[in-house]
Amino acid sequence: MSSCDGCNEELPFDFAQCTSEKKCKLHFGRCAGIVETTWRKQDRSGWKCANCRKATKTEETPVTATEMRNFMVSVNKKLECVSQIEQMNSLVVELKETIDFMSAKYDEMLEKMKVIEEDRKKKEEKVAELEIKIKSRDTDILGLQRRVREVEQYARNRNIEVSGIEVMNNEDLRKVMCNIARKIDVPFEDTDIDVIHRVPSRRGDAPPKIIAQFKTRTTRNLWLRQKRHGGPLVSSELVPNGTGSTRVYLNTHLTAEWQRLLWQAKQRGRPRFLLIWYQENKIIAKKSVTDTRPVYIYGEEDLCKLDQAV
């Protein structure tokens, strides 16, 4: 008895047999892949089992010229795609190199920016230090300027300034001072004055001012306190043979710096402040004679107080 080439079990009397060179003998059904009824109905002269059909080489079919051309066109298209892909790969490589280069430059720029930022912070700290030093220096300078003003003014603390006295030929200024003393009711000796002379006036139409230096500050202060005693002073009443009708004023002999500061205070304070005058290294501003809250100005930086005063 024969055995099945599919399962190696004994074959019955009737079985399926393929026409291949192997002449495989198989059970109907699972082994042969065909049932007995179908087997008997079909033409069995060219039937082959599944295994033999797989092993059989397919017959080569002749290829026409048109098919070949179509095939070559397809191949060429695929080759073009391959070429384009290669070009794209080349571009991708170049792009990657460019990106790497730009990334390196960006990192380099970040590093430089970091250095610049650190340098900027150091400079800001240095500037802050310098600003503190400058502010301190400014304070010192203001203090020195005040001190210089005080020293310069101190050198004039025995002087009095007389303005409005007309100029006469061969004038005797000491005699003029004697007449003023009589008018304001203060005692006077010719020896009370060390030096007396005129100084040029800033106004071309005004007579030059007289500067008199007393021997003592006490005497000078007495004259300033009494300057309004006896009413207004007029030039013709004080100058021998004088004819001038100009008013005469007695004032503290101020330095140019104090004169400028006093003028600025008057320009800024009027008309809010009725009284603005110099006294003992400061300028005093009052809104009225009875004002109990005067403004004190020691330097140009204090002029703003005139705007802030209530």
Backbone torsions as a table, in degrees:
resi	resn	phi	psi	omega
1	MET	NA	146.1	179.0
2	SER	-90.2	158.0	177.3
3	SER	-110.3	156.4	-179.0
4	CYS	-73.0	131.6	178.4
5	ASP	-73.6	-8.5	179.1
6	GLY	-93.9	-45.7	-176.1
7	CYS	-118.0	-2.4	179.4
8	ASN	64.8	15.1	176.3
9	GLU	-92.7	161.7	-176.5
10	GLU	-64.1	135.6	179.9
11	LEU	-86.9	148.3	174.6
12	PRO	-76.7	-170.4	-178.5
13	PHE	-66.9	-38.1	-177.8
14	ASP	-111.6	134.0	-177.7
15	PHE	-156.0	173.6	179.0
16	ALA	-97.7	141.3	-179.7
17	GLN	-136.8	128.2	-178.1
18	CYS	-83.8	163.9	-175.4
19	THR	-96.2	11.5	179.3
20	SER	-75.0	176.7	-179.3
21	GLU	-62.4	-29.5	-178.1
22	LYS	-75.1	-22.7	-179.8
23	LYS	55.1	48.8	-176.1
24	CYS	-61.8	135.9	177.4
25	LYS	-110.6	128.6	-171.5
26	LEU	-141.9	150.0	171.4
27	HIS	-65.0	144.6	170.5
28	PHE	-63.8	149.2	178.0
29	GLY	102.4	-124.9	-173.3
30	ARG	-63.5	-40.6	-175.8
31	CYS	-72.3	-44.6	-176.4
32	ALA	-85.7	-23.0	-177.8
33	GLY	78.7	17.0	179.9
34	ILE	-153.0	141.6	179.5
35	VAL	-84.9	162.3	-173.4
36	GLU	-63.8	-40.0	-177.9
37	THR	-63.6	-40.9	178.6
38	THR	-67.2	-41.8	179.2
39	TRP	-55.4	-43.8	-174.8
40	ARG	-75.0	-25.5	-178.0
41	LYS	-82.3	-33.7	-173.0
42	GLN	-88.7	168.0	176.6
43	ASP	-75.9	117.9	-174.1
44	ARG	-95.4	5.0	-174.3
45	SER	-70.4	-25.7	-179.7
46	GLY	-119.7	17.0	-176.0
47	TRP	-76.8	136.9	177.1
48	LYS	-131.1	146.6	177.7
49	CYS	-69.9	169.6	-176.2
50	ALA	-61.8	-41.0	-178.8
51	ASN	-65.1	-41.0	-178.8
52	CYS	-71.4	-34.3	178.0
53	ARG	-63.9	-38.0	179.0
54	LYS	-66.3	-36.8	-175.9
55	ALA	-77.9	-20.1	-176.5
56	THR	-74.4	129.7	179.1
57	LYS	-74.6	141.4	177.5
58	THR	-74.8	145.9	-178.0
59	GLU	-73.6	134.9	178.8
60	GLU	-68.4	133.3	-179.6
61	THR	-103.6	133.0	178.9
62	PRO	-59.7	138.6	-179.2
63	VAL	-101.9	130.8	179.8
64	THR	-82.0	164.7	-179.9
65	ALA	-63.7	-38.1	-179.9
66	THR	-64.6	-43.3	178.5
67	GLU	-63.4	-38.4	179.8
68	MET	-64.4	-42.8	179.5
69	ARG	-62.9	-43.7	178.8
70	ASN	-61.9	-39.3	178.5
71	PHE	-63.2	-43.6	-179.4
72	MET	-65.9	-39.4	176.9
73	VAL	-59.8	-43.4	178.9
74	SER	-62.5	-43.1	179.4
75	VAL	-63.0	-43.5	-179.3
76	ASN	-62.3	-39.4	177.8
77	LYS	-61.6	-42.2	178.7
78	LYS	-65.7	-37.3	177.9
79	LEU	-66.1	-38.5	176.3
80	GLU	-60.9	-42.5	177.4
81	CYS	-60.1	-41.9	178.9
82	VAL	-62.3	-41.8	179.1
83	SER	-63.1	-43.1	178.5
84	GLN	-63.2	-39.7	178.3
85	ILE	-63.1	-41.1	178.7
86	GLU	-63.4	-41.0	177.4
87	GLN	-63.4	-42.0	178.4
88	MET	-63.5	-39.1	177.1
89	ASN	-61.2	-40.8	178.3
90	SER	-63.6	-42.3	178.1
91	LEU	-64.5	-39.1	178.5
92	VAL	-62.2	-41.1	178.9
93	VAL	-63.1	-46.3	178.9
94	GLU	-62.3	-42.4	178.8
95	LEU	-61.9	-41.4	178.4
96	LYS	-63.1	-41.8	178.7
97	GLU	-63.2	-41.4	178.6
98	THR	-63.6	-44.0	179.3
99	ILE	-62.6	-42.3	178.1
100	ASP	-61.9	-41.3	179.6
101	PHE	-64.2	-46.7	-179.9
102	MET	-65.0	-36.1	177.8
103	SER	-63.7	-41.8	178.5
104	ALA	-64.5	-42.1	178.6
105	LYS	-64.6	-39.0	178.7
106	TYR	-63.2	-43.8	177.5
107	ASP	-62.3	-40.4	178.8
108	GLU	-63.9	-41.6	178.7
109	MET	-64.1	-42.0	178.1
110	LEU	-60.0	-40.3	179.5
111	GLU	-65.0	-42.7	178.4
112	LYS	-64.9	-41.1	178.4
113	MET	-62.3	-36.8	177.8
114	LYS	-63.2	-43.2	179.2
115	VAL	-64.9	-43.0	179.8
116	ILE	-62.7	-42.4	-179.9
117	GLU	-63.6	-42.1	177.6
118	GLU	-63.4	-41.5	179.0
119	ASP	-64.7	-39.7	178.5
120	ARG	-62.4	-43.5	179.3
121	LYS	-62.4	-40.9	178.7
122	LYS	-63.3	-41.7	179.5
123	LYS	-65.5	-39.9	178.0
124	GLU	-61.8	-42.2	177.9
125	GLU	-63.0	-40.6	179.7
126	LYS	-65.3	-42.2	178.7
127	VAL	-62.5	-41.8	178.7
128	ALA	-60.9	-42.6	177.8
129	GLU	-62.2	-43.4	-179.6
130	LEU	-65.2	-37.9	178.5
131	GLU	-62.3	-40.7	177.7
132	ILE	-63.3	-43.6	179.7
133	LYS	-64.8	-42.2	-179.8
134	ILE	-63.3	-42.3	178.4
135	LYS	-60.8	-41.5	178.0
136	SER	-64.8	-41.8	178.5
137	ARG	-63.7	-40.9	178.8
138	ASP	-60.2	-41.8	177.8
139	THR	-62.1	-42.9	178.5
140	ASP	-63.2	-42.1	-179.1
141	ILE	-63.8	-43.4	177.6
142	LEU	-59.9	-41.5	178.2
143	GLY	-62.5	-42.0	179.2
144	LEU	-67.0	-40.1	178.6
145	GLN	-61.6	-42.1	177.3
146	ARG	-62.0	-42.6	-178.9
147	ARG	-63.2	-41.4	178.9
148	VAL	-64.0	-42.6	178.0
149	ARG	-60.3	-42.3	-179.6
150	GLU	-64.1	-43.4	-178.7
151	VAL	-65.5	-45.0	180.0
152	GLU	-62.8	-40.6	180.0
153	GLN	-70.9	-33.0	179.3
154	TYR	-61.8	-34.1	179.3
155	ALA	-65.9	-14.0	-178.8
156	ARG	-111.0	14.7	-172.4
157	ASN	-71.9	-3.8	175.0
158	ARG	-109.5	5.0	-175.5
159	ASN	-96.9	153.1	172.3
160	ILE	-132.6	143.9	-178.0
161	GLU	-109.4	126.6	-179.7
162	VAL	-115.3	119.7	180.0
163	SER	-118.7	147.6	177.3
164	GLY	101.3	-3.0	179.5
165	ILE	-79.8	122.3	-179.4
166	GLU	-66.9	152.0	-178.8
167	VAL	-88.3	131.5	178.1
168	MET	-124.0	154.9	175.5
169	ASN	-70.2	139.3	179.6
170	ASN	51.9	41.6	-176.7
171	GLU	-70.8	149.6	177.1
172	ASP	-112.1	98.8	-175.0
173	LEU	-68.0	-30.6	178.4
174	ARG	-67.1	-35.8	176.9
175	LYS	-64.9	-38.5	177.3
176	VAL	-61.4	-43.2	-179.9
177	MET	-65.5	-35.2	177.4
178	CYS	-64.1	-40.5	178.2
179	ASN	-66.1	-38.8	177.9
180	ILE	-64.0	-43.4	-179.9
181	ALA	-59.4	-41.5	178.9
182	ARG	-64.4	-38.7	-176.8
183	LYS	-68.6	-38.7	-177.3
184	ILE	-96.5	3.8	173.5
185	ASP	64.8	55.8	172.2
186	VAL	-126.2	145.7	177.5
187	PRO	-67.2	146.3	-177.9
188	PHE	-145.3	132.9	170.5
189	GLU	-123.3	145.3	-179.2
190	ASP	-58.2	-29.1	-179.4
191	THR	-77.9	-5.6	177.6
192	ASP	-66.0	-23.3	-176.0
193	ILE	-107.1	126.5	175.8
194	ASP	-79.9	-52.9	-175.1
195	VAL	-136.7	142.8	174.5
196	ILE	-146.6	135.1	-178.7
197	HIS	-163.9	168.3	176.0
198	ARG	-96.5	153.5	174.3
199	VAL	-126.4	149.2	-178.5
200	PRO	-58.6	145.1	178.7
201	SER	-96.1	145.7	177.7
202	ARG	-70.8	-29.0	177.6
203	ARG	-89.8	124.9	-176.9
204	GLY	-66.5	-27.6	-177.5
205	ASP	-90.4	-5.1	-178.1
206	ALA	-97.4	143.2	177.4
207	PRO	-66.5	146.7	179.0
208	PRO	-56.9	143.6	-179.4
209	LYS	-74.9	155.9	176.9
210	ILE	-104.7	131.0	175.2
211	ILE	-111.9	120.1	178.5
212	ALA	-116.3	128.9	178.0
213	GLN	-107.0	118.0	179.7
214	PHE	-83.5	163.9	177.9
215	LYS	-70.1	-33.9	-178.1
216	THR	-128.7	153.2	176.6
217	ARG	-69.0	-30.6	-179.3
218	THR	-61.6	-43.5	179.0
219	THR	-63.9	-44.3	179.1
220	ARG	-58.7	-46.1	-178.8
221	ASN	-62.7	-34.7	177.8
222	LEU	-63.4	-43.5	177.9
223	TRP	-60.1	-42.5	-178.5
224	LEU	-67.7	-35.1	179.0
225	ARG	-69.6	-33.8	-174.5
226	GLN	-94.1	3.8	-169.6
227	LYS	-63.7	-23.7	179.6
228	ARG	-96.1	-2.0	-179.2
229	HIS	-73.0	129.2	178.6
230	GLY	93.9	2.4	175.8
231	GLY	90.6	-174.8	-177.8
232	PRO	-62.1	147.7	177.1
233	LEU	-101.0	135.2	179.7
234	VAL	-123.5	141.1	-174.0
235	SER	-57.1	-43.6	-175.1
236	SER	-64.6	-22.8	-179.8
237	GLU	-83.4	-14.3	-173.5
238	LEU	-110.6	-23.2	-177.3
239	VAL	-101.4	125.2	176.5
240	PRO	-56.0	127.8	-178.5
241	ASN	62.3	23.0	-179.5
242	GLY	-78.0	151.9	179.8
243	THR	-125.6	-3.9	-176.1
244	GLY	-71.2	142.4	-179.9
245	SER	-107.4	12.0	-177.7
246	THR	-72.5	148.8	176.3
247	ARG	-72.4	146.7	179.5
248	VAL	-113.2	135.1	-177.5
249	TYR	-126.7	141.0	174.4
250	LEU	-108.8	126.6	-177.8
251	ASN	-141.3	163.5	172.9
252	THR	-63.6	137.3	178.0
253	HIS	-78.3	98.0	-175.3
254	LEU	-90.3	151.2	171.8
255	THR	-70.0	165.0	179.1
256	ALA	-59.6	-36.0	-179.3
257	GLU	-65.6	-44.9	179.6
258	TRP	-70.1	-34.2	176.3
259	GLN	-62.3	-44.4	179.5
260	ARG	-63.4	-44.1	-178.9
261	LEU	-65.4	-38.4	178.2
262	LEU	-65.8	-41.0	178.4
263	TRP	-63.5	-43.7	178.6
264	GLN	-61.7	-41.3	180.0
265	ALA	-63.2	-41.1	179.5
266	LYS	-67.5	-41.1	179.2
267	GLN	-63.4	-37.2	-176.2
268	ARG	-85.4	-32.7	-173.8
269	GLY	-87.7	-26.3	-179.4
270	ARG	-77.5	143.7	3.6
271	PRO	-94.9	8.1	-176.5
272	ARG	-64.0	-35.1	-177.8
273	PHE	-107.6	121.9	-178.1
274	LEU	-75.6	-38.8	-175.5
275	LEU	-117.8	123.6	176.2
276	ILE	-138.7	117.6	-177.1
277	TRP	-150.4	165.4	178.1
278	TYR	-93.9	141.2	175.3
279	GLN	-159.3	119.4	172.5
280	GLU	50.0	65.1	174.7
281	ASN	61.0	32.4	174.3
282	LYS	-161.1	159.8	175.0
283	ILE	-108.3	133.6	-177.5
284	ILE	-113.3	134.8	178.1
285	ALA	-124.9	129.2	177.6
286	LYS	-129.3	145.2	178.3
287	LYS	-79.8	-21.6	177.9
288	SER	-158.0	171.7	179.7
289	VAL	-63.4	-33.3	-177.1
290	THR	-94.0	7.2	-179.0
291	ASP	-61.9	122.8	-178.5
292	THR	-97.3	2.5	-179.7
293	ARG	-126.9	67.7	-179.3
294	PRO	-69.4	158.5	176.0
295	VAL	-101.0	131.1	-179.9
296	TYR	-107.0	130.5	-178.9
297	ILE	-121.2	118.3	-179.4
298	TYR	-105.0	-15.8	-179.4
299	GLY	-164.3	175.2	-177.7
300	GLU	-60.3	-29.9	-179.6
301	GLU	-67.9	-14.2	-179.2
302	ASP	-93.6	-3.7	-177.1
303	LEU	-61.9	-28.0	-179.9
304	CYS	-63.2	-20.3	178.6
305	LYS	-61.4	-27.3	179.7
306	LEU	-66.9	-29.2	178.4
307	ASP	-81.8	-28.5	-174.0
308	GLN	-88.7	-15.7	-176.3
309	ALA	-63.4	136.2	-179.8
310	VAL	-80.5	NA	NA
